[in-house]
Amino acid sequence: MQSPAETATGLRVICLFRLSPVKTLQGSRTEMNEKLKGLLDLVRKPDLFRGELGETLLLAPATGSLGAKKLLIIGLGDSQSFTPPLMQPTGEILYGEASRSGVAQPIFHSDRPRWRVSRFTTGDNADQVIAGFLKAAATDKVLGDAHAATGGPVTALTYLAGAKNVGNTSDGIEKAIAAAPK
């Protein structure tokens, strides 16, 4: 077992809801912020990274601070209006940024229990993230076949969900894979 902040990868992807004075970083985000010497707190400001839906921030952490060479943060917008379909673009963004960054095997860390959106399961969200990821992969394949792709191939995605959410998350991933165009 290893902390998400310490897991070695070329690209770690996390999500944050819209900035709010009462919402602070929690769980592994707090650990990442500490390892980044408060950088997440510094950029989470109303005039910088607010966590708006689809907003992205790509960081290159100092060597040795995180296990990831790059950290991609994707905004989810308002937590009160959140629904799982909003995660589909997250999967698309994840694939696109990994491809552009030349990272073949990114790691996505859902951390859903700390999102405080308890009306949806990790499987609901995983289904949508993977659906978006697979959609982007299919588009990339078409571009590659036409010799028009600009990024590198993304060959795998590791989806971290925590021990108690593995079954439900796995079910969501399998649902997305079964529904993906063949």
Secondary structure, DSSP 8 states (H G I E B T S, - for coil): ---TTT--EEEEEEEE----TT----THHHHHHHHTTTHHHHH-STTS----TT-EEEE---TTTSSEEEEEEEE---GGG--GGGGHHHHHHHHHHHHHHT-SS-EEE--GGGGT-TTS-HHHHHHHHHHHHHHHHHHHHHHHHTT---S------EEE--GGGHHHHHHHHHHHHHHS--
